[in-house]
Amino acid sequence: MRQGAFYRRLRFVISLSILLLAMQKPLFGHTAMMLAEPEPVRLVNFSLVRGLVLIEAELNGVKGDFILDTGSPMLILNRKASELMQFEANTLQGALSGEWTTCDLSWAGIHRFNLKALALDISHLEGITGKPIMGLVGYEFFGEMNLYLDFNLRKASLMTTAASDILNNTFIKENIPFTLEGHLPVIEAQIGSNKFRLGLDTGAGTNLLHLNRIGDIEPELLTPAGEAGLNGLAGSQKVLSADIVETTIGASNYWNMRFVFTDISNLENLVSNQVDGLLGFPFFEGGKFSINYQEKILSVWK
């Protein structure tokens, strides 16, 4: 990709869940769930817009587009600011305000009723995606299932453990263990001589590292890419970016992945769990993955 084109794209990069991770919110108890009764593995389409996974889901009987965000602990609904009561949450770019609500949501054969959701004004994201966005679908919806994402064919599925076990025998290239820090799957990566704990975040259009870890990366492994714009739920900020020559995750090497670097010290959910950053679209791009939340395994598919 030409450098100019890259920067035009990066100005629209979103790291939605960085902001949500600032919220000190315990996960809600299990909501009502009903499984549809189709074939054991039901694949549905998704689209990619500037590194974001867009899915079509049904909210209270109305279909619309949502961002699928493994970095979000909950369902986020898009509401106008004038319709919201006050709820405050600290973020990298400032405070958010919104209100709690409940709703019914259906996607990929899964139906959840009386699902707790946070309503926020995120209408500015529609300028980035180029279409109306009803909200973000997070962990509270899919955390009991195995989330499968094929970024090549742009197919997704929510599988039961039994269904994924059958497929694992044939199609899995590698299984990588992770820890579940609240709602966030966190895996270990090796960059040069140091290890980093990185969260898996389909709601991030780029990879991210805590600014204070940049000194732990050997200079010969960094190719500076200048200043970039990082946009999120509450606004935007300028951050440093660089290509990391080699990142080892599991038994595989990932070459020349781009990361942005910013201070995440105010995000207590990350800092308290020694999480150094996030793996977003540059990690998932072109691959096939499943996240087994029950067994805490990231599977890389053939």
N, C-alpha and C positions, 0 to 999 in steps of 0.2 A: 504494500500500500504506500502511495506517495506520502511524504511527510505532511504536506498541506492538507491532504484528505484525512490523514490520521487526526490532526489537531482539530479539524472541523467536527469529526466524530467525537473526539474526547471531550470537547466542550459540552456535549450532551450526555456524557457518561453519568449514570446515576448509581449511587451507593445507598439505596433506600434503607437497607436494614441496619447500616451503621447507626442511623438515627434512632431506630426502634430499639436497638440494644441499650440505649441510654435509659430506657424506661425500667424502673425497678418494679416490675409487675409479676407476681406469681402466676403461673399458668392456671387456668380455670380447670375445674373437674371435668371429666369426660362428658361431652354432650351426646344427645341422642344421635345414633347413627344407624342407617339402614343400608345394607348392601343390595345393589341390583343383582339380578340373577342371569347375567349373560355368560359368555365363555369365560374360562378361568382367568385369562389375561385379556383385558379390553384396552386396546390402543386408541387414543384420541389424538387429534392434531393440535399442534401449537405453532405459533409464529414467533419470529425473532425480530425485534425492532431495537436497533442500537445496543445489542447485547442483552436485552430484556426478554424474558419468556412470557408471551401473552397467550392466555388460554380463554376459551369461551365457557363460562359457567352460568348457572341460573340462580339468581338472587330473588327470593320471594316470588318465584314464578316468572321472572323476567330475565331473559338472556342478555348477556353483555360481556365485554372484555375485562379481564383481570390480569394483573402481573403475578406470576407464580414466584413466591419469594421464600426460600428456605431460611433466610436470615430473619424473617419476621416471626415473632412468637404467636401471632394472632391474625384474625381477619381485619383488614383495614377497609373502610368504606369511604368513598369519595362524596363529600357533602359540601355545599357552599358554606362559607364562613358565617354568613348571616343566619344560617339555620342551626348553628352550633352553640351549645353552652360551653362554659370554660372548663378545660382540662389542660394541665400544664405538664410538659415533659422537656427535659433538657436535651439538646442535640448539639452536634458540632457547629451548626450554623445559627443556633439560637433556640428559642422556645417554640413549642407547638401547642395549639389549643384545639380541643375537640370535645367529644362526649361518648359515653358508653351506650351501646344499644344491643339488641338481639335480633337475629334473623334466621332464615332457612337458606341453605346453600347446597347446590348440587353440582358435581363435576366428576367426570370419568367413572360414572356408575355408582358414586358414593353420594348419599344424601344425609345431611346433618340438619337437625332441627334445634331451634332455640340456641343457636351458636352465638356466643358472646363476641361482639365486634367493637372496634373503636372507630368512630366517624371523625374524619379530618377533611379539611379542604386541601386536596391534592390535585386540583383542577389544572395546575400549571404543567403537570405531567402529560396532559393531553396535547400540549404544544410540542412535546418531545416525541410522543408515540404517533402523532398525527391522527388520532382517533379518540372517541370518548372512552374513558377508563372508569369502570364501576368501583375498582378498589384493588387491594392486594390480598392474595390468598396465602396464609402462613401456616406454621406448624400445627396450630390448634385444629385445623381441618384434616391434615393428612398424617399426623404423627403416629397413628396406630397402624398405618399401612407401610408398604415398601414403595417408595416413589421411584419410578423408572423414567429416564429422560434420554432420548436419542436425538442429539443435536445435529446429526447428519440428515436423518429423515424427518426430523421435527415431529416426533411421535412421543407420547407420554402415556403412563399407566399408573394406576394405584393398585398394587397387587397384594393379595394375602400372602402370608409367609409360606403356606403350602404351595401356592402357585409358583412363587419365586424359587423355592427349593427345587422344583422339577426342572426349571429352566437353568438353574445354576450348574447342573451337572454337565451341561453341554456348551453354554454360551459365555461363561465367565472366564475372563483372562486373568484377573487378579482381584483378591479381596484385601481391603485395607481397613484395619480397625480404626475406630474413632471413639472419642469420649463425647458425651452429650452434656454440654454445659448449659443447663436450662433447656432451651429449645434448639440450641445451635450445635450441629455436628462439627467437631474440631479434630483435624488430623495433623500428623507431624510431617514436616517437610525439612529437607536438608539443603542448605545453600552454603556451598564451600565447606568450611569446618564447623559451622554452627547449625543448630536445630531451631525451627520456628513452629509455633502452634498456630494453625490457620483454620478459620471457620469456613464451611462450605456455604456459599451464598449465591443462589440463582438470581437474587434481586440486585446484584452488583454488576454493573457493566464493565468493571475493571477489577484487577487484583489490587489489594491494598496492604501496606505494611506500616506499623507504628514508626513514626519518625525517629524515635530513640533507638531503633534497631538497625538503622542504616550503617552505623559504625561497625556492626558485627558482620558486614558483608565485605569480603575482600575486594579492593578497588578494581582488580582485573575482571571481576564478575559483573561489574556495573557499566552500562552504557547510558550516560545521562541523556534524557530526552526533553529537558527544559521544563518550563512551567505549564501546568494543565489546569483545566477547570473541573471541579468536582461538584456536581449538582445533586441535591437531595430533596427531602420532603420540605425542609424549612428554608431552602435557599441554595446559594452556591459559594464556593471559596476557591482560591488559587492554591494549588499544591504542586510539589515536585513530582516528576515522573522519571522512570528509568527502565531500561530493559535489563533483566537479570539473565545472564548468559546460560546458566544451568540451574534448574531446581529439581531435586530428586524427591519424588513422592511415591511411597511404596517401592516397587522394583523398577520404576520407570523414570526416565529423565525428560524434563520438559525444557525446551530450548527457547531462549530469547523471549520469555514471557514479560509483558509489560506490567509494572506495578506503579501505583502512586503512593506517595509517602506523606502522612499527615499525623498530627498529634491526636491520639485517641485516649489520652490520660483521663479525660472527664467521663469516659464511658465505663462506669464501674463494673458492669456485667462482663466486659472483656478483660479489664485490668485485673480484677479480683480472681479470675480464672486463668491468668497468665496466657491470654490469647493475644498473639502478636499482630494479627491482621485477618484478611479475608481472601478467599479464592473465589473469583467471579467468572465472568464470561471467558476471559482468555484461557482459563484452565479447562472449562467445560467444552469450549468450541470444537466442534467436529467429532466429539466422542460420544460414547454410550455409557451411562452410569445408572446405578440404582442405590438408593439410600435406605438401608434396613434399620429403622429406628429402634426396633425391639432388640436385635442382636448387635447393634452398633457396628455395622459393617458397611463400608462404601465398596461397591463392586464395580470394577471396570470391565465392560463387556467387549467381546471380540467384534 
